[in-house]
Amino acid sequence: MGTGRTLRKESHVRPCKTPAGKAKKSKAQRARLVKFGMAAEEVKRMGDEDVRVLVQRPAVVKKLVAKKAAKQAK
């Protein structure tokens, strides 16, 4: 692996995130949570950070949804 100029100028190597890109990604993550079974209203009220954490763990989301469904069935 080299140690040349390309690797030293980090800000030029990796592009900056744009607000439009962030919004697009956030919207896709929220849609993914709705597909997992969460209520759209609940997902809408969540912050971006919470959405990111939950999208990383789909098994946990499915357990939460199942737990809520069982609670409502009682």
ZASE-408126 format. One record per residue: residue number from 1; residue in three letters; y negated, x, z of N, C-alpha, C in turn. Coordinates in nm, 4 decimals. Layout:
<recs>
<rec><num>NUM</num><residuo>ALA</residuo><n_py>Y</n_py><n_px>X</n_px><n_pz>Z</n_pz><ca_py>Y</ca_py><ca_px>X</ca_px><ca_pz>Z</ca_pz><c_py>Y</c_py><c_px>X</c_px><c_pz>Z</c_pz></rec>
...
</recs>
This chain:
<recs>
<rec><num>1</num><residuo>MET</residuo><n_py>0.1179</n_py><n_px>0.0833</n_px><n_pz>0.0000</n_pz><ca_py>0.0000</ca_py><ca_px>0.0000</ca_px><ca_pz>0.0000</ca_pz><c_py>-0.1242</c_py><c_px>0.0877</c_px><c_pz>0.0000</c_pz></rec>
<rec><num>2</num><residuo>GLY</residuo><n_py>-0.2220</n_py><n_px>0.0481</n_px><n_pz>-0.0755</n_pz><ca_py>-0.3416</ca_py><ca_px>0.1285</ca_px><ca_pz>-0.0897</ca_pz><c_py>-0.4414</c_py><c_px>0.1096</c_px><c_pz>0.0221</c_pz></rec>
<rec><num>3</num><residuo>THR</residuo><n_py>-0.5386</n_py><n_px>0.1975</n_px><n_pz>0.0266</n_pz><ca_py>-0.6459</ca_py><ca_px>0.1866</ca_px><ca_pz>0.1253</ca_pz><c_py>-0.7801</c_py><c_px>0.1920</c_px><c_pz>0.0548</c_pz></rec>
<rec><num>4</num><residuo>GLY</residuo><n_py>-0.7825</n_py><n_px>0.1501</n_px><n_pz>-0.0691</n_pz><ca_py>-0.9019</ca_py><ca_px>0.1617</ca_px><ca_pz>-0.1515</ca_pz><c_py>-1.0107</c_py><c_px>0.0620</c_px><c_pz>-0.1162</c_pz></rec>
<rec><num>5</num><residuo>ARG</residuo><n_py>-1.1106</n_py><n_px>0.0607</n_px><n_pz>-0.1976</n_pz><ca_py>-1.2304</ca_py><ca_px>-0.0198</ca_px><ca_pz>-0.1753</ca_pz><c_py>-1.1996</c_py><c_px>-0.1694</c_px><c_pz>-0.1732</c_pz></rec>
<rec><num>6</num><residuo>THR</residuo><n_py>-1.1048</n_py><n_px>-0.2124</n_px><n_pz>-0.2528</n_pz><ca_py>-1.0721</ca_py><ca_px>-0.3546</ca_px><ca_pz>-0.2614</ca_pz><c_py>-1.0334</c_py><c_px>-0.4115</c_px><c_pz>-0.1256</c_pz></rec>
<rec><num>7</num><residuo>LEU</residuo><n_py>-0.9609</n_py><n_px>-0.3361</n_px><n_pz>-0.0479</n_pz><ca_py>-0.9146</ca_py><ca_px>-0.3845</ca_px><ca_pz>0.0821</ca_pz><c_py>-1.0208</c_py><c_px>-0.3735</c_px><c_pz>0.1906</c_pz></rec>
<rec><num>8</num><residuo>ARG</residuo><n_py>-1.1230</n_py><n_px>-0.2931</n_px><n_pz>0.1706</n_pz><ca_py>-1.2273</ca_py><ca_px>-0.2772</ca_px><ca_pz>0.2726</ca_pz><c_py>-1.3339</c_py><c_px>-0.3857</c_px><c_pz>0.2647</c_pz></rec>
<rec><num>9</num><residuo>LYS</residuo><n_py>-1.3550</n_py><n_px>-0.4428</n_px><n_pz>0.1493</n_pz><ca_py>-1.4609</ca_py><ca_px>-0.5436</ca_px><ca_pz>0.1335</ca_pz><c_py>-1.4006</c_py><c_px>-0.6834</c_px><c_pz>0.1478</c_pz></rec>
<rec><num>10</num><residuo>GLU</residuo><n_py>-1.3670</n_py><n_px>-0.7183</n_px><n_pz>0.2704</n_pz><ca_py>-1.2932</ca_py><ca_px>-0.8406</ca_px><ca_pz>0.2998</ca_pz><c_py>-1.3640</c_py><c_px>-0.9684</c_px><c_pz>0.2546</c_pz></rec>
<rec><num>11</num><residuo>SER</residuo><n_py>-1.4932</n_py><n_px>-0.9740</n_px><n_pz>0.2701</n_pz><ca_py>-1.5628</ca_py><ca_px>-1.0971</ca_px><ca_pz>0.2353</ca_pz><c_py>-1.5515</c_py><c_px>-1.1286</c_px><c_pz>0.0861</c_pz></rec>
<rec><num>12</num><residuo>HIS</residuo><n_py>-1.5237</n_py><n_px>-1.0274</n_px><n_pz>0.0063</n_pz><ca_py>-1.5108</ca_py><ca_px>-1.0487</ca_px><ca_pz>-0.1378</ca_pz><c_py>-1.3658</c_py><c_px>-1.0742</c_px><c_pz>-0.1778</c_pz></rec>
<rec><num>13</num><residuo>VAL</residuo><n_py>-1.2736</n_py><n_px>-1.0336</n_px><n_pz>-0.0945</n_pz><ca_py>-1.1331</ca_py><ca_px>-1.0491</ca_px><ca_pz>-0.1273</ca_pz><c_py>-1.0903</c_py><c_px>-1.1949</c_px><c_pz>-0.1100</c_pz></rec>
<rec><num>14</num><residuo>ARG</residuo><n_py>-1.1298</n_py><n_px>-1.2561</n_px><n_pz>-0.0016</n_pz><ca_py>-1.0882</ca_py><ca_px>-1.3926</ca_px><ca_pz>0.0269</ca_pz><c_py>-1.2088</c_py><c_px>-1.4857</c_px><c_pz>0.0129</c_pz></rec>
<rec><num>15</num><residuo>PRO</residuo><n_py>-1.1985</n_py><n_px>-1.5901</n_px><n_pz>-0.0676</n_pz><ca_py>-1.3123</ca_py><ca_px>-1.6796</ca_px><ca_pz>-0.0856</ca_pz><c_py>-1.3421</c_py><c_px>-1.7630</c_px><c_pz>0.0395</c_pz></rec>
<rec><num>16</num><residuo>CYS</residuo><n_py>-1.4674</n_py><n_px>-1.7993</n_px><n_pz>0.0577</n_pz><ca_py>-1.5086</ca_py><ca_px>-1.8815</ca_px><ca_pz>0.1705</ca_pz><c_py>-1.4650</c_py><c_px>-2.0256</c_px><c_pz>0.1479</c_pz></rec>
<rec><num>17</num><residuo>LYS</residuo><n_py>-1.4373</n_py><n_px>-2.0961</n_px><n_pz>0.2577</n_pz><ca_py>-1.4031</ca_py><ca_px>-2.2372</ca_px><ca_pz>0.2464</ca_pz><c_py>-1.5316</c_py><c_px>-2.3163</c_px><c_pz>0.2222</c_pz></rec>
<rec><num>18</num><residuo>THR</residuo><n_py>-1.5234</n_py><n_px>-2.4122</n_px><n_pz>0.1345</n_pz><ca_py>-1.6385</ca_py><ca_px>-2.4964</ca_px><ca_pz>0.1071</ca_pz><c_py>-1.6249</c_py><c_px>-2.6253</c_px><c_pz>0.1871</c_pz></rec>
<rec><num>19</num><residuo>PRO</residuo><n_py>-1.7339</n_py><n_px>-2.6911</n_px><n_pz>0.2180</n_pz><ca_py>-1.7259</ca_py><ca_px>-2.8190</ca_px><ca_pz>0.2888</ca_pz><c_py>-1.6435</c_py><c_px>-2.9225</c_px><c_pz>0.2120</c_pz></rec>
<rec><num>20</num><residuo>ALA</residuo><n_py>-1.6546</n_py><n_px>-2.9210</n_px><n_pz>0.0795</n_pz><ca_py>-1.5773</ca_py><ca_px>-3.0162</ca_px><ca_pz>-0.0012</ca_pz><c_py>-1.4277</c_py><c_px>-2.9878</c_px><c_pz>0.0104</c_pz></rec>
<rec><num>21</num><residuo>GLY</residuo><n_py>-1.3922</n_py><n_px>-2.8609</n_px><n_pz>0.0131</n_pz><ca_py>-1.2519</ca_py><ca_px>-2.8233</ca_px><ca_pz>0.0269</ca_pz><c_py>-1.1963</c_py><c_px>-2.8643</c_px><c_pz>0.1620</c_pz></rec>
<rec><num>22</num><residuo>LYS</residuo><n_py>-1.2779</n_py><n_px>-2.8454</n_px><n_pz>0.2664</n_pz><ca_py>-1.2357</ca_py><ca_px>-2.8845</ca_px><ca_pz>0.4015</ca_pz><c_py>-1.2162</c_py><c_px>-3.0359</c_px><c_pz>0.4103</c_pz></rec>
<rec><num>23</num><residuo>ALA</residuo><n_py>-1.3077</n_py><n_px>-3.1105</n_px><n_pz>0.3527</n_pz><ca_py>-1.2992</ca_py><ca_px>-3.2568</ca_px><ca_pz>0.3573</ca_pz><c_py>-1.1754</c_py><c_px>-3.3060</c_px><c_pz>0.2820</c_pz></rec>
<rec><num>24</num><residuo>LYS</residuo><n_py>-1.1466</n_py><n_px>-3.2431</n_px><n_pz>0.1688</n_pz><ca_py>-1.0307</ca_py><ca_px>-3.2807</ca_px><ca_pz>0.0892</ca_pz><c_py>-0.9012</c_py><c_px>-3.2550</c_px><c_pz>0.1668</c_pz></rec>
<rec><num>25</num><residuo>LYS</residuo><n_py>-0.8950</n_py><n_px>-3.1411</n_px><n_pz>0.2329</n_pz><ca_py>-0.7772</ca_py><ca_px>-3.1050</ca_px><ca_pz>0.3107</ca_pz><c_py>-0.7600</c_py><c_px>-3.1990</c_px><c_pz>0.4299</c_pz></rec>
<rec><num>26</num><residuo>SER</residuo><n_py>-0.8709</n_py><n_px>-3.2299</n_px><n_pz>0.4962</n_pz><ca_py>-0.8664</ca_py><ca_px>-3.3198</ca_px><ca_pz>0.6118</ca_pz><c_py>-0.8196</c_py><c_px>-3.4590</c_px><c_pz>0.5709</c_pz></rec>
<rec><num>27</num><residuo>LYS</residuo><n_py>-0.8679</n_py><n_px>-3.5057</n_px><n_pz>0.4566</n_pz><ca_py>-0.8279</ca_py><ca_px>-3.6379</ca_px><ca_pz>0.4073</ca_pz><c_py>-0.6789</c_py><c_px>-3.6413</c_px><c_pz>0.3764</c_pz></rec>
<rec><num>28</num><residuo>ALA</residuo><n_py>-0.6281</n_py><n_px>-3.5348</n_px><n_pz>0.3165</n_pz><ca_py>-0.4855</ca_py><ca_px>-3.5273</ca_px><ca_pz>0.2843</ca_pz><c_py>-0.4008</c_py><c_px>-3.5239</c_px><c_pz>0.4115</c_pz></rec>
<rec><num>29</num><residuo>GLN</residuo><n_py>-0.4485</n_py><n_px>-3.4518</n_px><n_pz>0.5132</n_pz><ca_py>-0.3744</ca_py><ca_px>-3.4442</ca_px><ca_pz>0.6391</ca_pz><c_py>-0.3721</c_py><c_px>-3.5790</c_px><c_pz>0.7100</c_pz></rec>
<rec><num>30</num><residuo>ARG</residuo><n_py>-0.4833</n_py><n_px>-3.6505</n_px><n_pz>0.7058</n_pz><ca_py>-0.4880</ca_py><ca_px>-3.7837</ca_px><ca_pz>0.7674</ca_pz><c_py>-0.3920</c_py><c_px>-3.8795</c_px><c_pz>0.6960</c_pz></rec>
<rec><num>31</num><residuo>ALA</residuo><n_py>-0.3867</n_py><n_px>-3.8708</n_px><n_pz>0.5641</n_pz><ca_py>-0.2951</ca_py><ca_px>-3.9555</ca_px><ca_pz>0.4873</ca_pz><c_py>-0.1505</c_py><c_px>-3.9225</c_px><c_pz>0.5223</c_pz></rec>
<rec><num>32</num><residuo>ARG</residuo><n_py>-0.1221</n_py><n_px>-3.7958</n_px><n_pz>0.5457</n_pz><ca_py>0.0126</ca_py><ca_px>-3.7542</ca_px><ca_pz>0.5828</ca_pz><c_py>0.0526</c_py><c_px>-3.8130</c_px><c_pz>0.7175</c_pz></rec>
<rec><num>33</num><residuo>LEU</residuo><n_py>-0.0416</n_py><n_px>-3.8162</n_px><n_pz>0.8126</n_pz><ca_py>-0.0120</ca_py><ca_px>-3.8756</ca_px><ca_pz>0.9437</ca_pz><c_py>0.0172</c_py><c_px>-4.0251</c_px><c_pz>0.9312</c_pz></rec>
<rec><num>34</num><residuo>VAL</residuo><n_py>-0.0558</n_py><n_px>-4.0931</n_px><n_pz>0.8439</n_pz><ca_py>-0.0315</ca_py><ca_px>-4.2362</ca_px><ca_pz>0.8230</ca_pz><c_py>0.1078</c_py><c_px>-4.2562</c_px><c_pz>0.7630</c_pz></rec>
<rec><num>35</num><residuo>LYS</residuo><n_py>0.1499</n_py><n_px>-4.1673</n_px><n_pz>0.6732</n_pz><ca_py>0.2838</ca_py><ca_px>-4.1757</ca_px><ca_pz>0.6153</ca_pz><c_py>0.3914</c_py><c_px>-4.1518</c_px><c_pz>0.7202</c_pz></rec>
<rec><num>36</num><residuo>PHE</residuo><n_py>0.3609</n_py><n_px>-4.0722</n_px><n_pz>0.8216</n_pz><ca_py>0.4560</ca_py><ca_px>-4.0474</ca_px><ca_pz>0.9297</ca_pz><c_py>0.4749</c_py><c_px>-4.1712</c_px><c_pz>1.0164</c_pz></rec>
<rec><num>37</num><residuo>GLY</residuo><n_py>0.3813</n_py><n_px>-4.2677</n_px><n_pz>1.0056</n_pz><ca_py>0.3967</ca_py><ca_px>-4.3917</ca_px><ca_pz>1.0807</ca_pz><c_py>0.2857</c_py><c_px>-4.4217</c_px><c_pz>1.1794</c_pz></rec>
<rec><num>38</num><residuo>MET</residuo><n_py>0.1882</n_py><n_px>-4.3348</n_px><n_pz>1.1906</n_pz><ca_py>0.0773</ca_py><ca_px>-4.3608</ca_px><ca_pz>1.2827</ca_pz><c_py>-0.0143</c_py><c_px>-4.4676</c_px><c_pz>1.2245</c_pz></rec>
<rec><num>39</num><residuo>ALA</residuo><n_py>-0.0816</n_py><n_px>-4.5397</n_px><n_pz>1.3126</n_pz><ca_py>-0.1748</ca_py><ca_px>-4.6434</ca_px><ca_pz>1.2688</ca_pz><c_py>-0.2967</c_py><c_px>-4.5787</c_px><c_pz>1.2038</c_pz></rec>
<rec><num>40</num><residuo>ALA</residuo><n_py>-0.3428</n_py><n_px>-4.6384</n_px><n_pz>1.0949</n_pz><ca_py>-0.4573</ca_py><ca_px>-4.5838</ca_px><ca_pz>1.0214</ca_pz><c_py>-0.5832</c_py><c_px>-4.5841</c_px><c_pz>1.1073</c_pz></rec>
<rec><num>41</num><residuo>GLU</residuo><n_py>-0.6001</n_py><n_px>-4.6868</n_px><n_pz>1.1892</n_pz><ca_py>-0.7174</ca_py><ca_px>-4.6945</ca_px><ca_pz>1.2777</ca_pz><c_py>-0.7169</c_py><c_px>-4.5793</c_px><c_pz>1.3782</c_pz></rec>
<rec><num>42</num><residuo>GLU</residuo><n_py>-0.6000</n_py><n_px>-4.5511</n_px><n_pz>1.4320</n_pz><ca_py>-0.5866</ca_py><ca_px>-4.4440</ca_px><ca_pz>1.5307</ca_pz><c_py>-0.6168</c_py><c_px>-4.3082</c_px><c_pz>1.4686</c_pz></rec>
<rec><num>43</num><residuo>VAL</residuo><n_py>-0.5665</n_py><n_px>-4.2865</n_px><n_pz>1.3491</n_pz><ca_py>-0.5888</ca_py><ca_px>-4.1599</ca_px><ca_pz>1.2794</ca_pz><c_py>-0.7358</c_py><c_px>-4.1445</c_px><c_pz>1.2437</c_pz></rec>
<rec><num>44</num><residuo>LYS</residuo><n_py>-0.7993</n_py><n_px>-4.2556</n_px><n_pz>1.2083</n_pz><ca_py>-0.9406</ca_py><ca_px>-4.2532</ca_px><ca_pz>1.1697</ca_pz><c_py>-1.0293</c_py><c_px>-4.2067</c_px><c_pz>1.2852</c_pz></rec>
<rec><num>45</num><residuo>ARG</residuo><n_py>-0.9919</n_py><n_px>-4.2452</n_px><n_pz>1.4087</n_pz><ca_py>-1.0718</ca_py><ca_px>-4.2106</ca_px><ca_pz>1.5266</ca_pz><c_py>-1.0470</c_py><c_px>-4.0685</c_px><c_pz>1.5770</c_pz></rec>
<rec><num>46</num><residuo>MET</residuo><n_py>-0.9413</n_py><n_px>-4.0036</n_px><n_pz>1.5301</n_pz><ca_py>-0.9069</ca_py><ca_px>-3.8694</ca_px><ca_pz>1.5766</ca_pz><c_py>-0.9990</c_py><c_px>-3.7643</c_px><c_pz>1.5153</c_pz></rec>
<rec><num>47</num><residuo>GLY</residuo><n_py>-1.0148</n_py><n_px>-3.6549</n_px><n_pz>1.5860</n_pz><ca_py>-1.0927</ca_py><ca_px>-3.5431</ca_px><ca_pz>1.5348</ca_pz><c_py>-1.0089</c_py><c_px>-3.4571</c_px><c_pz>1.4409</c_pz></rec>
<rec><num>48</num><residuo>ASP</residuo><n_py>-1.0747</n_py><n_px>-3.3742</n_px><n_pz>1.3636</n_pz><ca_py>-1.0048</ca_py><ca_px>-3.2896</ca_px><ca_pz>1.2665</ca_pz><c_py>-0.9065</c_py><c_px>-3.1945</c_px><c_pz>1.3340</c_pz></rec>
<rec><num>49</num><residuo>GLU</residuo><n_py>-0.9459</n_py><n_px>-3.1419</n_px><n_pz>1.4486</n_pz><ca_py>-0.8604</ca_py><ca_px>-3.0473</ca_px><ca_pz>1.5211</ca_pz><c_py>-0.7301</c_py><c_px>-3.1134</c_px><c_pz>1.5642</c_pz></rec>
<rec><num>50</num><residuo>ASP</residuo><n_py>-0.7402</n_py><n_px>-3.2355</n_px><n_pz>1.6172</n_pz><ca_py>-0.6211</ca_py><ca_px>-3.3083</ca_px><ca_pz>1.6612</ca_pz><c_py>-0.5292</c_py><c_px>-3.3403</c_px><c_pz>1.5431</c_pz></rec>
<rec><num>51</num><residuo>VAL</residuo><n_py>-0.5890</n_py><n_px>-3.3756</n_px><n_pz>1.4314</n_pz><ca_py>-0.5110</ca_py><ca_px>-3.4082</ca_px><ca_pz>1.3114</ca_pz><c_py>-0.4331</c_py><c_px>-3.2857</c_px><c_pz>1.2667</c_pz></rec>
<rec><num>52</num><residuo>ARG</residuo><n_py>-0.4988</n_py><n_px>-3.1701</n_px><n_pz>1.2648</n_pz><ca_py>-0.4330</ca_py><ca_px>-3.0468</ca_px><ca_pz>1.2231</ca_pz><c_py>-0.3134</c_py><c_px>-3.0145</c_px><c_pz>1.3114</c_pz></rec>
<rec><num>53</num><residuo>VAL</residuo><n_py>-0.3299</n_py><n_px>-3.0308</n_px><n_pz>1.4417</n_pz><ca_py>-0.2217</ca_py><ca_px>-3.0002</ca_px><ca_pz>1.5355</ca_pz><c_py>-0.1029</c_py><c_px>-3.0928</c_px><c_pz>1.5121</c_pz></rec>
<rec><num>54</num><residuo>LEU</residuo><n_py>-0.1286</n_py><n_px>-3.2219</n_px><n_pz>1.4930</n_pz><ca_py>-0.0195</ca_py><ca_px>-3.3172</ca_px><ca_pz>1.4752</ca_pz><c_py>0.0523</c_py><c_px>-3.3012</c_px><c_pz>1.3415</c_pz></rec>
<rec><num>55</num><residuo>VAL</residuo><n_py>-0.0198</n_py><n_px>-3.2651</n_px><n_pz>1.2382</n_pz><ca_py>0.0422</ca_py><ca_px>-3.2488</ca_px><ca_pz>1.1061</ca_pz><c_py>0.1417</c_py><c_px>-3.1330</c_px><c_pz>1.1090</c_pz></rec>
<rec><num>56</num><residuo>GLN</residuo><n_py>0.1170</n_py><n_px>-3.0345</n_px><n_pz>1.1944</n_pz><ca_py>0.2064</ca_py><ca_px>-2.9196</ca_px><ca_pz>1.2031</ca_pz><c_py>0.3399</c_py><c_px>-2.9556</c_px><c_pz>1.2673</c_pz></rec>
<rec><num>57</num><residuo>ARG</residuo><n_py>0.3445</n_py><n_px>-3.0661</n_px><n_pz>1.3418</n_pz><ca_py>0.4658</ca_py><ca_px>-3.1055</ca_px><ca_pz>1.4139</ca_pz><c_py>0.5061</c_py><c_px>-3.2493</c_px><c_pz>1.3796</c_pz></rec>
<rec><num>58</num><residuo>PRO</residuo><n_py>0.5646</n_py><n_px>-3.2730</n_px><n_pz>1.2614</n_pz><ca_py>0.6001</ca_py><ca_px>-3.4090</ca_px><ca_pz>1.2213</ca_pz><c_py>0.7039</c_py><c_px>-3.4739</c_px><c_pz>1.3121</c_pz></rec>
<rec><num>59</num><residuo>ALA</residuo><n_py>0.7946</n_py><n_px>-3.3958</n_px><n_pz>1.3699</n_pz><ca_py>0.8964</ca_py><ca_px>-3.4527</ca_px><ca_pz>1.4585</ca_pz><c_py>0.8311</c_py><c_px>-3.5123</c_px><c_pz>1.5836</c_pz></rec>
<rec><num>60</num><residuo>VAL</residuo><n_py>0.7298</n_py><n_px>-3.4460</n_px><n_pz>1.6345</n_pz><ca_py>0.6584</ca_py><ca_px>-3.4956</ca_px><ca_pz>1.7528</ca_pz><c_py>0.5863</c_py><c_px>-3.6261</c_px><c_pz>1.7198</c_pz></rec>
<rec><num>61</num><residuo>VAL</residuo><n_py>0.5275</n_py><n_px>-3.6328</n_px><n_pz>1.6022</n_pz><ca_py>0.4554</ca_py><ca_px>-3.7533</ca_px><ca_pz>1.5601</ca_pz><c_py>0.5520</c_py><c_px>-3.8708</c_px><c_pz>1.5499</c_pz></rec>
<rec><num>62</num><residuo>LYS</residuo><n_py>0.6688</n_py><n_px>-3.8475</n_px><n_pz>1.4905</n_pz><ca_py>0.7667</ca_py><ca_px>-3.9543</ca_px><ca_pz>1.4764</ca_pz><c_py>0.8162</c_py><c_px>-4.0033</c_px><c_pz>1.6119</c_pz></rec>
<rec><num>63</num><residuo>LYS</residuo><n_py>0.8292</n_py><n_px>-3.9104</n_px><n_pz>1.7084</n_pz><ca_py>0.8701</ca_py><ca_px>-3.9506</ca_px><ca_pz>1.8437</ca_pz><c_py>0.7614</c_py><c_px>-4.0359</c_px><c_pz>1.9091</c_pz></rec>
<rec><num>64</num><residuo>LEU</residuo><n_py>0.6351</n_py><n_px>-3.9969</n_px><n_pz>1.8919</n_pz><ca_py>0.5244</ca_py><ca_px>-4.0748</ca_px><ca_pz>1.9488</ca_pz><c_py>0.5207</c_py><c_px>-4.2153</c_px><c_pz>1.8903</c_pz></rec>
<rec><num>65</num><residuo>VAL</residuo><n_py>0.5399</n_py><n_px>-4.2246</n_px><n_pz>1.7610</n_pz><ca_py>0.5379</ca_py><ca_px>-4.3543</ca_px><ca_pz>1.6931</ca_pz><c_py>0.6540</c_py><c_px>-4.4409</c_px><c_pz>1.7422</c_pz></rec>
<rec><num>66</num><residuo>ALA</residuo><n_py>0.7715</n_py><n_px>-4.3806</n_px><n_pz>1.7557</n_pz><ca_py>0.8883</ca_py><ca_px>-4.4556</ca_px><ca_pz>1.8033</ca_pz><c_py>0.8681</c_py><c_px>-4.5026</c_px><c_pz>1.9472</c_pz></rec>
<rec><num>67</num><residuo>LYS</residuo><n_py>0.8065</n_py><n_px>-4.4184</n_px><n_pz>2.0281</n_pz><ca_py>0.7809</ca_py><ca_px>-4.4537</ca_px><ca_pz>2.1681</ca_pz><c_py>0.6849</c_py><c_px>-4.5727</c_px><c_pz>2.1776</c_pz></rec>
<rec><num>68</num><residuo>LYS</residuo><n_py>0.5797</n_py><n_px>-4.5714</n_px><n_pz>2.0949</n_pz><ca_py>0.4842</ca_py><ca_px>-4.6829</ca_px><ca_pz>2.0941</ca_pz><c_py>0.5479</c_py><c_px>-4.8118</c_px><c_pz>2.0444</c_pz></rec>
<rec><num>69</num><residuo>ALA</residuo><n_py>0.6347</n_py><n_px>-4.7992</n_px><n_pz>1.9442</n_pz><ca_py>0.7024</ca_py><ca_px>-4.9167</ca_px><ca_pz>1.8899</ca_pz><c_py>0.7959</c_py><c_px>-4.9779</c_px><c_pz>1.9951</c_pz></rec>
<rec><num>70</num><residuo>ALA</residuo><n_py>0.8634</n_py><n_px>-4.8916</n_px><n_pz>2.0701</n_pz><ca_py>0.9537</ca_py><ca_px>-4.9402</ca_px><ca_pz>2.1742</ca_pz><c_py>0.8759</c_py><c_px>-5.0080</c_px><c_pz>2.2866</c_pz></rec>
<rec><num>71</num><residuo>LYS</residuo><n_py>0.7591</n_py><n_px>-4.9525</n_px><n_pz>2.3177</n_pz><ca_py>0.6752</ca_py><ca_px>-5.0098</ca_px><ca_pz>2.4232</ca_pz><c_py>0.6234</c_py><c_px>-5.1480</c_px><c_pz>2.3818</c_pz></rec>
<rec><num>72</num><residuo>GLN</residuo><n_py>0.5862</n_py><n_px>-5.1625</n_px><n_pz>2.2555</n_pz><ca_py>0.5357</ca_py><ca_px>-5.2907</ca_px><ca_pz>2.2068</ca_pz><c_py>0.6467</c_py><c_px>-5.3944</c_px><c_pz>2.1947</c_pz></rec>
<rec><num>73</num><residuo>ALA</residuo><n_py>0.7691</n_py><n_px>-5.3504</n_px><n_pz>2.1722</n_pz><ca_py>0.8811</ca_py><ca_px>-5.4430</ca_px><ca_pz>2.1582</ca_pz><c_py>0.9189</c_py><c_px>-5.5063</c_px><c_pz>2.2908</c_pz></rec>
<rec><num>74</num><residuo>LYS</residuo><n_py>0.8887</n_py><n_px>-5.4364</n_px><n_pz>2.4011</n_pz><ca_py>0.9219</ca_py><ca_px>-5.4894</ca_px><ca_pz>2.5337</ca_pz><c_py>0.8317</c_py><c_px>-5.5988</c_px><c_pz>2.5754</c_pz></rec>
</recs>
